[in-house]
Amino acid sequence: MPGYIEKRRFVRTEINAAIQYSVADAEMLHEGVMGNIGDGGILLWTEQELPVGTTLYLFIHSDELAEIELEATATIVRVDPAKKDGRFGYGCRFEALYNNPHAG
């Protein structure tokens, strides 16, 4: 039993997948790693240091997600206090989801 109270409203699925993202109002794409995903958001690991409240545009393609392409707008709501492999961890809440955005 964990030594903390779980506050999440959604179940998370652990997944280690590459992700691309850009910070709102910026065109440059950055690389990151998705640590988990749920109905409410994702855990993003990246080398870029970002503050809580930052809006991100996420571009996710993962074979582990049944080859689903997903684009999303998300807001950083939490910074993980421990770094992982030199990366910062961010709890991101989905604001908008676009499933298979390039499907015809």
MMTF fields as JSON, N, C-alpha, C and O atoms, coordinates in Angstrom:
{
  "mmtfVersion": "1.0.0",
  "mmtfProducer": "UNKNOWN",
  "numBonds": 415,
  "numAtoms": 416,
  "numGroups": 104,
  "numChains": 1,
  "numModels": 1,
  "chainsPerModel": [1],
  "groupsPerChain": [104],
  "chainIdList": ["A"],
  "bondAtomList": [4, 2, 8, 6, 12, 10, 16, 14, 20, 18, 24, 22, 28, 26, 32, 30, 36, 34, 40, 38, 44, 42, 48, 46, 52, 50, 56, 54, 60, 58, 64, 62, 68, 66, 72, 70, 76, 74, 80, 78, 84, 82, 88, 86, 92, 90, 96, 94, 100, 98, 104, 102, 108, 106, 112, 110, 116, 114, 120, 118, 124, 122, 128, 126, 132, 130, 136, 134, 140, 138, 144, 142, 148, 146, 152, 150, 156, 154, 160, 158, 164, 162, 168, 166, 172, 170, 176, 174, 180, 178, 184, 182, 188, 186, 192, 190, 196, 194, 200, 198, 204, 202, 208, 206, 212, 210, 216, 214, 220, 218, 224, 222, 228, 226, 232, 230, 236, 234, 240, 238, 244, 242, 248, 246, 252, 250, 256, 254, 260, 258, 264, 262, 268, 266, 272, 270, 276, 274, 280, 278, 284, 282, 288, 286, 292, 290, 296, 294, 300, 298, 304, 302, 308, 306, 312, 310, 316, 314, 320, 318, 324, 322, 328, 326, 332, 330, 336, 334, 340, 338, 344, 342, 348, 346, 352, 350, 356, 354, 360, 358, 364, 362, 368, 366, 372, 370, 376, 374, 380, 378, 384, 382, 388, 386, 392, 390, 396, 394, 400, 398, 404, 402, 408, 406, 412, 410],
  "bondOrderList": [1, 1, 1, 1, 1, 1, 1, 1, 1, 1, 1, 1, 1, 1, 1, 1, 1, 1, 1, 1, 1, 1, 1, 1, 1, 1, 1, 1, 1, 1, 1, 1, 1, 1, 1, 1, 1, 1, 1, 1, 1, 1, 1, 1, 1, 1, 1, 1, 1, 1, 1, 1, 1, 1, 1, 1, 1, 1, 1, 1, 1, 1, 1, 1, 1, 1, 1, 1, 1, 1, 1, 1, 1, 1, 1, 1, 1, 1, 1, 1, 1, 1, 1, 1, 1, 1, 1, 1, 1, 1, 1, 1, 1, 1, 1, 1, 1, 1, 1, 1, 1, 1, 1],
  "groupList": [{"groupName": "MET", "atomNameList": ["N", "CA", "C", "O"], "elementList": ["N", "C", "C", "O"], "formalChargeList": [0, 0, 0, 0], "bondAtomList": [1, 0, 2, 1, 3, 2], "bondOrderList": [1, 1, 2], "singleLetterCode": "M", "chemCompType": "L-PEPTIDE LINKING"}, {"groupName": "PRO", "atomNameList": ["N", "CA", "C", "O"], "elementList": ["N", "C", "C", "O"], "formalChargeList": [0, 0, 0, 0], "bondAtomList": [1, 0, 2, 1, 3, 2], "bondOrderList": [1, 1, 2], "singleLetterCode": "P", "chemCompType": "L-PEPTIDE LINKING"}, {"groupName": "GLY", "atomNameList": ["N", "CA", "C", "O"], "elementList": ["N", "C", "C", "O"], "formalChargeList": [0, 0, 0, 0], "bondAtomList": [1, 0, 2, 1, 3, 2], "bondOrderList": [1, 1, 2], "singleLetterCode": "G", "chemCompType": "PEPTIDE LINKING"}, {"groupName": "TYR", "atomNameList": ["N", "CA", "C", "O"], "elementList": ["N", "C", "C", "O"], "formalChargeList": [0, 0, 0, 0], "bondAtomList": [1, 0, 2, 1, 3, 2], "bondOrderList": [1, 1, 2], "singleLetterCode": "Y", "chemCompType": "L-PEPTIDE LINKING"}, {"groupName": "ILE", "atomNameList": ["N", "CA", "C", "O"], "elementList": ["N", "C", "C", "O"], "formalChargeList": [0, 0, 0, 0], "bondAtomList": [1, 0, 2, 1, 3, 2], "bondOrderList": [1, 1, 2], "singleLetterCode": "I", "chemCompType": "L-PEPTIDE LINKING"}, {"groupName": "GLU", "atomNameList": ["N", "CA", "C", "O"], "elementList": ["N", "C", "C", "O"], "formalChargeList": [0, 0, 0, 0], "bondAtomList": [1, 0, 2, 1, 3, 2], "bondOrderList": [1, 1, 2], "singleLetterCode": "E", "chemCompType": "L-PEPTIDE LINKING"}, {"groupName": "LYS", "atomNameList": ["N", "CA", "C", "O"], "elementList": ["N", "C", "C", "O"], "formalChargeList": [0, 0, 0, 0], "bondAtomList": [1, 0, 2, 1, 3, 2], "bondOrderList": [1, 1, 2], "singleLetterCode": "K", "chemCompType": "L-PEPTIDE LINKING"}, {"groupName": "ARG", "atomNameList": ["N", "CA", "C", "O"], "elementList": ["N", "C", "C", "O"], "formalChargeList": [0, 0, 0, 0], "bondAtomList": [1, 0, 2, 1, 3, 2], "bondOrderList": [1, 1, 2], "singleLetterCode": "R", "chemCompType": "L-PEPTIDE LINKING"}, {"groupName": "PHE", "atomNameList": ["N", "CA", "C", "O"], "elementList": ["N", "C", "C", "O"], "formalChargeList": [0, 0, 0, 0], "bondAtomList": [1, 0, 2, 1, 3, 2], "bondOrderList": [1, 1, 2], "singleLetterCode": "F", "chemCompType": "L-PEPTIDE LINKING"}, {"groupName": "VAL", "atomNameList": ["N", "CA", "C", "O"], "elementList": ["N", "C", "C", "O"], "formalChargeList": [0, 0, 0, 0], "bondAtomList": [1, 0, 2, 1, 3, 2], "bondOrderList": [1, 1, 2], "singleLetterCode": "V", "chemCompType": "L-PEPTIDE LINKING"}, {"groupName": "THR", "atomNameList": ["N", "CA", "C", "O"], "elementList": ["N", "C", "C", "O"], "formalChargeList": [0, 0, 0, 0], "bondAtomList": [1, 0, 2, 1, 3, 2], "bondOrderList": [1, 1, 2], "singleLetterCode": "T", "chemCompType": "L-PEPTIDE LINKING"}, {"groupName": "ASN", "atomNameList": ["N", "CA", "C", "O"], "elementList": ["N", "C", "C", "O"], "formalChargeList": [0, 0, 0, 0], "bondAtomList": [1, 0, 2, 1, 3, 2], "bondOrderList": [1, 1, 2], "singleLetterCode": "N", "chemCompType": "L-PEPTIDE LINKING"}, {"groupName": "ALA", "atomNameList": ["N", "CA", "C", "O"], "elementList": ["N", "C", "C", "O"], "formalChargeList": [0, 0, 0, 0], "bondAtomList": [1, 0, 2, 1, 3, 2], "bondOrderList": [1, 1, 2], "singleLetterCode": "A", "chemCompType": "L-PEPTIDE LINKING"}, {"groupName": "GLN", "atomNameList": ["N", "CA", "C", "O"], "elementList": ["N", "C", "C", "O"], "formalChargeList": [0, 0, 0, 0], "bondAtomList": [1, 0, 2, 1, 3, 2], "bondOrderList": [1, 1, 2], "singleLetterCode": "Q", "chemCompType": "L-PEPTIDE LINKING"}, {"groupName": "SER", "atomNameList": ["N", "CA", "C", "O"], "elementList": ["N", "C", "C", "O"], "formalChargeList": [0, 0, 0, 0], "bondAtomList": [1, 0, 2, 1, 3, 2], "bondOrderList": [1, 1, 2], "singleLetterCode": "S", "chemCompType": "L-PEPTIDE LINKING"}, {"groupName": "ASP", "atomNameList": ["N", "CA", "C", "O"], "elementList": ["N", "C", "C", "O"], "formalChargeList": [0, 0, 0, 0], "bondAtomList": [1, 0, 2, 1, 3, 2], "bondOrderList": [1, 1, 2], "singleLetterCode": "D", "chemCompType": "L-PEPTIDE LINKING"}, {"groupName": "LEU", "atomNameList": ["N", "CA", "C", "O"], "elementList": ["N", "C", "C", "O"], "formalChargeList": [0, 0, 0, 0], "bondAtomList": [1, 0, 2, 1, 3, 2], "bondOrderList": [1, 1, 2], "singleLetterCode": "L", "chemCompType": "L-PEPTIDE LINKING"}, {"groupName": "HIS", "atomNameList": ["N", "CA", "C", "O"], "elementList": ["N", "C", "C", "O"], "formalChargeList": [0, 0, 0, 0], "bondAtomList": [1, 0, 2, 1, 3, 2], "bondOrderList": [1, 1, 2], "singleLetterCode": "H", "chemCompType": "L-PEPTIDE LINKING"}, {"groupName": "TRP", "atomNameList": ["N", "CA", "C", "O"], "elementList": ["N", "C", "C", "O"], "formalChargeList": [0, 0, 0, 0], "bondAtomList": [1, 0, 2, 1, 3, 2], "bondOrderList": [1, 1, 2], "singleLetterCode": "W", "chemCompType": "L-PEPTIDE LINKING"}, {"groupName": "CYS", "atomNameList": ["N", "CA", "C", "O"], "elementList": ["N", "C", "C", "O"], "formalChargeList": [0, 0, 0, 0], "bondAtomList": [1, 0, 2, 1, 3, 2], "bondOrderList": [1, 1, 2], "singleLetterCode": "C", "chemCompType": "L-PEPTIDE LINKING"}],
  "groupTypeList": [0, 1, 2, 3, 4, 5, 6, 7, 7, 8, 9, 7, 10, 5, 4, 11, 12, 12, 4, 13, 3, 14, 9, 12, 15, 12, 5, 0, 16, 17, 5, 2, 9, 0, 2, 11, 4, 2, 15, 2, 2, 4, 16, 16, 18, 10, 5, 13, 5, 16, 1, 9, 2, 10, 10, 16, 3, 16, 8, 4, 17, 14, 15, 5, 16, 12, 5, 4, 5, 16, 5, 12, 10, 12, 10, 4, 9, 7, 9, 15, 1, 12, 6, 6, 15, 2, 7, 8, 2, 3, 2, 19, 7, 8, 5, 12, 16, 3, 11, 11, 1, 17, 12, 2],
  "groupIdList": [1, 2, 3, 4, 5, 6, 7, 8, 9, 10, 11, 12, 13, 14, 15, 16, 17, 18, 19, 20, 21, 22, 23, 24, 25, 26, 27, 28, 29, 30, 31, 32, 33, 34, 35, 36, 37, 38, 39, 40, 41, 42, 43, 44, 45, 46, 47, 48, 49, 50, 51, 52, 53, 54, 55, 56, 57, 58, 59, 60, 61, 62, 63, 64, 65, 66, 67, 68, 69, 70, 71, 72, 73, 74, 75, 76, 77, 78, 79, 80, 81, 82, 83, 84, 85, 86, 87, 88, 89, 90, 91, 92, 93, 94, 95, 96, 97, 98, 99, 100, 101, 102, 103, 104],
  "secStructList": [7, 7, 1, 1, 7, 7, 7, 7, 1, 1, 7, 3, 3, 3, 3, 3, 3, 3, 3, 3, 3, 3, 3, 6, 6, 7, 7, 7, 7, 3, 3, 3, 3, 3, 3, 3, 3, 3, 1, 1, 3, 3, 3, 3, 3, 3, 1, 1, 7, 7, 7, 6, 6, 7, 3, 3, 3, 3, 3, 3, 3, 3, 4, 4, 4, 6, 6, 3, 3, 3, 3, 3, 3, 3, 3, 3, 3, 3, 3, 3, 3, 3, 3, 3, 6, 6, 3, 3, 3, 3, 3, 3, 3, 3, 3, 3, 3, 3, 3, 1, 6, 6, 7, 7],
  "xCoordList": [0.846, 0.0, 0.888, 1.806, 0.619, 1.47, 1.34, 0.319, 2.401, 2.413, 1.856, 2.26, 0.941, 0.343, -1.104, -1.52, -1.868, -3.258, -3.315, -2.843, -3.894, -4.023, -5.098, -6.24, -4.733, -5.668, -6.18, -7.075, -5.636, -6.043, -7.474, -7.913, -8.192, -9.553, -9.566, -10.581, -8.454, -8.401, -7.282, -6.24, -7.504, -6.488, -5.403, -5.698, -4.158, -3.027, -2.477, -2.46, -2.031, -1.372, 0.092, 0.419, 0.978, 2.414, 2.792, 2.453, 3.488, 3.906, 5.162, 5.267, 6.088, 7.341, 7.385, 7.811, 6.947, 6.856, 7.429, 7.307, 8.051, 8.575, 7.405, 6.337, 7.634, 6.603, 7.283, 8.404, 6.604, 7.078, 6.111, 4.915, 6.64, 5.779, 6.352, 7.538, 5.483, 5.924, 5.228, 4.115, 5.898, 5.319, 4.392, 4.716, 3.245, 2.294, 3.003, 3.879, 2.621, 3.194, 4.64, 5.338, 5.1, 6.447, 6.332, 5.487, 7.176, 7.102, 8.058, 7.86, 9.085, 10.109, 9.564, 8.937, 9.817, 9.422, 10.525, 11.709, 10.129, 11.054, 10.709, 9.587, 11.686, 11.484, 11.315, 11.932, 10.483, 10.294, 9.91, 9.841, 9.662, 9.242, 7.981, 7.925, 6.975, 5.755, 5.947, 6.308, 5.709, 5.858, 4.574, 4.605, 3.435, 2.138, 1.084, 1.319, -0.097, -1.204, -2.494, -2.622, -3.439, -4.764, -5.778, -5.42, -7.033, -8.072, -7.86, -8.284, -7.204, -7.047, -5.762, -5.67, -4.733, -3.472, -2.333, -2.548, -1.107, 0.085, 1.161, 1.108, 2.135, 3.381, 4.416, 4.69, 4.992, 5.974, 7.343, 7.488, 8.355, 9.752, 10.49, 10.45, 11.171, 11.903, 13.104, 13.135, 14.078, 15.269, 15.009, 15.805, 13.922, 13.593, 12.919, 11.984, 13.401, 12.787, 11.63, 11.802, 10.45, 9.232, 8.469, 8.508, 7.78, 7.019, 5.596, 5.039, 5.031, 3.621, 2.794, 3.102, 1.743, 0.883, 1.209, 0.444, 2.349, 2.74, 1.783, 1.455, 1.336, 0.497, 1.385, 2.264, 1.143, 1.921, 1.011, -0.155, 1.559, 0.908, 1.663, 2.865, 0.974, 1.593, 1.284, 0.175, 2.281, 2.143, 2.608, 3.803, 1.667, 1.951, 1.654, 0.576, 2.61, 2.387, 3.111, 4.327, 2.358, 2.956, 2.334, 1.111, 3.178, 2.682, 2.009, 1.108, 2.442, 1.838, 0.408, -0.36, 0.051, -1.306, -2.109, -2.943, -1.855, -2.577, -2.435, -3.392, -1.234, -0.908, -1.819, -2.102, -2.259, -3.093, -2.2, -1.19, -2.578, -1.938, -2.828, -4.05, -2.205, -2.962, -2.277, -1.067, -3.048, -2.558, -3.397, -4.598, -2.762, -3.47, -2.901, -1.738, -3.737, -3.303, -3.362, -4.362, -2.293, -2.235, -1.571, -0.807, -1.877, -1.295, -0.499, -0.968, 0.706, 1.511, 0.87, 0.702, 0.511, -0.134, 0.74, 0.457, 1.808, 2.663, 4.055, 4.212, 5.069, 6.455, 6.905, 6.787, 7.424, 7.921, 9.193, 10.086, 9.301, 10.472, 11.766, 12.854, 11.661, 12.856, 13.093, 12.166, 14.337, 14.686, 14.889, 15.221, 14.689, 14.87, 15.759, 15.384, 16.93, 17.88, 18.158, 18.274, 18.263, 18.547, 17.36, 17.51, 16.177, 14.974, 14.078, 14.057, 13.343, 12.33, 11.022, 10.725, 10.244, 8.948, 7.809, 7.819, 6.818, 5.689, 4.372, 4.143, 3.508, 2.137, 1.356, 1.253, 0.8, 0.099, -1.373, -1.692, -2.258, -3.696, -4.143, -3.847, -4.861, -5.391, -6.426, -7.296, -6.313, -7.312, -8.171, -9.368, -7.549, -8.255, -7.513, -6.283, -8.257, -7.681, -8.148, -9.298, -7.24, -7.545, -7.07, -5.88, -7.975, -7.648, -7.495, -8.373, -6.367, -6.077, -6.327, -7.154, -5.627, -5.907, -5.673, -6.232, -4.859, -4.541, -5.288, -5.012, -6.234, -7.01, -7.958, -8.561, -8.076, -8.925, -10.225, -11.093],
  "yCoordList": [-1.184, 0.0, 1.243, 1.347, 2.192, 3.379, 4.228, 4.195, 4.999, 5.862, 7.243, 8.218, 7.342, 8.62, 8.396, 7.259, 9.468, 9.386, 9.677, 10.72, 8.751, 8.919, 9.96, 9.816, 11.016, 12.098, 12.035, 12.796, 11.156, 11.091, 10.595, 9.716, 11.176, 10.735, 9.692, 9.026, 9.533, 8.63, 7.612, 7.922, 6.406, 5.361, 5.701, 6.187, 5.452, 5.702, 4.381, 3.386, 4.373, 3.222, 3.575, 4.544, 2.785, 3.007, 2.707, 1.65, 3.63, 3.454, 4.291, 5.417, 3.735, 4.426, 4.67, 3.801, 5.842, 6.137, 7.518, 8.44, 7.642, 8.943, 9.878, 9.454, 11.146, 12.148, 13.424, 13.737, 14.146, 15.457, 16.485, 16.226, 17.646, 18.692, 20.051, 20.194, 21.033, 22.419, 23.212, 22.891, 24.237, 25.14, 26.082, 26.512, 26.406, 27.316, 28.593, 29.094, 29.109, 30.338, 30.177, 31.172, 28.939, 28.674, 27.591, 26.701, 27.672, 26.715, 25.543, 24.505, 25.681, 24.65, 23.389, 23.455, 22.233, 20.949, 20.43, 20.561, 19.842, 19.234, 17.76, 17.345, 16.974, 15.544, 15.28, 15.943, 14.318, 13.901, 12.434, 11.765, 11.949, 10.564, 10.586, 11.257, 9.844, 9.717, 8.605, 7.485, 8.908, 7.909, 7.15, 5.958, 7.839, 7.19, 8.078, 9.249, 7.479, 8.205, 7.745, 6.587, 8.648, 8.348, 9.248, 10.062, 9.104, 9.927, 11.412, 12.252, 11.732, 13.133, 13.789, 15.017, 12.972, 13.58, 12.59, 11.38, 13.117, 12.279, 12.744, 13.842, 11.863, 12.225, 12.36, 11.397, 13.542, 13.847, 14.033, 14.784, 13.347, 13.519, 14.224, 13.77, 15.339, 16.09, 16.793, 17.038, 17.107, 17.811, 19.3, 19.986, 19.8, 21.222, 21.526, 20.835, 22.559, 22.975, 23.925, 24.941, 23.578, 24.336, 24.612, 23.793, 25.745, 26.043, 25.471, 25.214, 25.28, 24.911, 25.997, 27.184, 25.578, 26.52, 26.647, 27.252, 26.081, 26.137, 25.297, 24.17, 25.846, 25.108, 24.469, 25.118, 23.178, 22.41, 21.851, 21.546, 21.722, 20.984, 19.675, 19.678, 18.552, 17.23, 16.477, 16.553, 15.744, 14.92, 13.519, 13.285, 12.586, 11.241, 10.225, 10.238, 9.348, 8.19, 7.025, 7.063, 5.995, 4.869, 3.565, 3.436, 2.591, 1.256, 0.632, -0.195, 1.023, 0.497, 0.991, 0.395, 2.054, 2.594, 2.189, 2.954, 0.985, 0.432, 1.324, 1.527, 1.848, 2.69, 3.912, 4.382, 4.405, 5.604, 6.836, 6.922, 7.773, 9.082, 9.987, 9.99, 10.742, 11.609, 12.961, 13.05, 13.994, 15.343, 15.905, 15.646, 16.671, 17.199, 18.542, 18.855, 19.312, 20.502, 20.14, 19.597, 20.439, 20.079, 21.2, 21.998, 21.242, 22.224, 21.505, 20.525, 21.994, 21.425, 21.822, 23.005, 20.799, 21.062, 20.644, 20.987, 19.898, 19.402, 19.137, 18.657, 19.447, 19.127, 18.016, 18.139, 16.923, 15.81, 16.27, 16.809, 16.075, 16.571, 15.819, 16.34, 14.602, 13.804, 13.769, 13.533, 14.004, 13.889, 12.413, 11.606, 12.072, 10.704, 10.761, 11.347, 10.157, 10.161, 11.58, 11.808, 12.525, 13.908, 14.672, 15.799, 14.077, 14.734, 15.217, 14.646, 16.281, 16.796, 16.064, 15.744, 15.798, 15.137, 16.115, 16.889, 16.072, 16.996, 16.246, 15.482, 16.47, 15.991, 16.988, 18.161, 16.517, 17.402, 17.008, 15.834, 17.977, 17.746, 18.07, 19.144, 17.129, 17.374, 18.491, 18.521, 19.41, 20.459, 20.144, 20.434, 19.545, 19.151, 17.982, 17.942, 17.02, 15.839, 15.775, 16.085, 15.368, 15.202, 13.817, 13.626, 12.84, 11.45, 11.231, 11.605, 10.618, 10.359, 11.604, 11.57, 12.692, 13.969, 13.973, 14.811, 13.052, 13.051, 11.97, 11.749, 11.285, 10.233, 10.882, 11.92, 10.26, 10.842, 10.226, 10.58],
  "zCoordList": [0.0, 0.0, 0.0, 0.814, -0.914, -0.978, 0.276, 0.961, 0.569, 1.731, 1.438, 2.072, 0.493, 0.131, -0.272, -0.49, -0.371, -0.8, -2.293, -2.744, -3.061, -4.507, -4.797, -4.36, -5.538, -5.848, -7.283, -7.649, -8.087, -9.492, -9.62, -8.878, -10.575, -10.867, -11.973, -12.175, -12.699, -13.835, -13.648, -13.071, -14.138, -14.098, -15.106, -16.198, -14.75, -15.646, -16.158, -15.434, -17.401, -17.999, -18.187, -18.871, -17.576, -17.734, -19.178, -19.71, -19.802, -21.193, -21.413, -20.928, -22.134, -22.415, -23.919, -24.68, -24.342, -25.77, -26.058, -25.251, -27.219, -27.65, -27.936, -28.378, -27.676, -27.898, -28.393, -27.991, -29.258, -29.679, -29.111, -28.978, -28.781, -28.24, -28.598, -28.896, -28.56, -28.675, -27.58, -27.163, -27.136, -26.152, -26.908, -28.015, -26.325, -26.971, -27.397, -26.692, -28.545, -29.108, -29.562, -29.762, -29.728, -30.247, -31.318, -31.221, -32.326, -33.422, -33.267, -33.9, -32.447, -32.328, -31.656, -30.598, -32.293, -31.715, -30.816, -31.126, -29.706, -28.758, -28.63, -28.92, -28.193, -27.976, -26.489, -25.655, -26.169, -24.791, -24.749, -25.78, -23.554, -23.352, -22.497, -21.466, -22.939, -22.166, -21.141, -21.501, -19.868, -18.811, -18.547, -18.243, -18.663, -18.537, -19.173, -19.469, -19.377, -19.996, -19.341, -18.944, -19.233, -18.707, -19.39, -20.241, -19.021, -19.627, -19.37, -20.164, -18.26, -17.897, -18.339, -18.352, -18.714, -19.107, -19.202, -19.264, -19.213, -19.338, -18.361, -17.807, -18.176, -17.515, -18.615, -19.331, -18.758, -19.799, -19.166, -18.202, -19.708, -19.289, -20.414, -21.557, -20.103, -21.112, -20.486, -19.28, -21.311, -20.831, -20.636, -19.996, -21.173, -21.086, -19.744, -19.339, -19.065, -17.805, -18.104, -18.777, -17.595, -17.876, -16.579, -15.661, -16.49, -15.272, -15.308, -16.375, -14.122, -14.003, -14.684, -14.578, -15.382, -16.093, -17.567, -18.318, -18.001, -19.413, -20.255, -19.887, -21.386, -22.326, -23.38, -23.947, -23.637, -24.607, -25.688, -25.44, -26.892, -27.964, -28.095, -28.361, -27.912, -27.892, -29.172, -29.7, -29.668, -30.863, -30.493, -30.313, -30.379, -29.88, -30.968, -31.562, -31.226, -32.093, -31.444, -31.258, -31.103, -30.4, -30.846, -30.886, -31.186, -31.502, -30.286, -30.431, -29.079, -27.858, -27.677, -26.922, -28.347, -28.274, -29.509, -29.993, -30.014, -31.164, -32.394, -33.141, -32.593, -33.741, -33.86, -34.962, -32.744, -32.718, -32.779, -32.081, -33.611, -33.595, -32.768, -32.915, -31.91, -31.023, -30.968, -30.763, -31.15, -30.907, -29.78, -29.695, -28.921, -27.767, -27.355, -27.611, -26.722, -26.013, -24.54, -24.07, -23.806, -22.389, -21.6, -22.143, -20.322, -19.414, -18.337, -17.759, -18.07, -16.987, -15.663, -15.366, -14.865, -13.577, -12.398, -11.25, -12.694, -11.617, -12.153, -13.276, -11.355, -11.694, -10.76, -9.541, -11.334, -10.529, -9.824, -10.478, -8.515, -7.789, -8.097, -7.851, -8.632, -8.927, -10.432, -11.207, -10.843, -12.259, -12.6, -11.732, -13.866, -14.343, -15.575, -16.59, -15.489, -16.609, -17.105, -18.309, -16.183, -16.548, -17.086, -17.559, -17.022, -17.543, -16.407, -15.317, -16.696, -15.785, -16.064, -17.215, -15.027, -15.186, -14.962, -14.004, -15.863, -15.783, -15.875, -16.813, -14.893, -14.982, -15.808, -15.449, -16.924, -17.859, -17.96, -18.146, -17.839, -17.952, -19.378, -19.901, -20.001, -21.335, -21.292, -20.421, -22.251, -22.439, -23.659, -23.676, -24.689, -25.91, -26.533, -26.508, -27.097, -27.747, -29.188, -29.498, -30.066, -31.483, -31.874, -32.123, -31.936, -32.215, -33.715, -34.492, -34.129, -35.545, -36.4, -37.311, -36.116, -36.778, -38.279, -38.987, -38.777, -40.206, -40.968, -42.148, -40.315, -40.982, -41.984, -41.71, -43.127, -44.159, -44.132, -44.93]
}
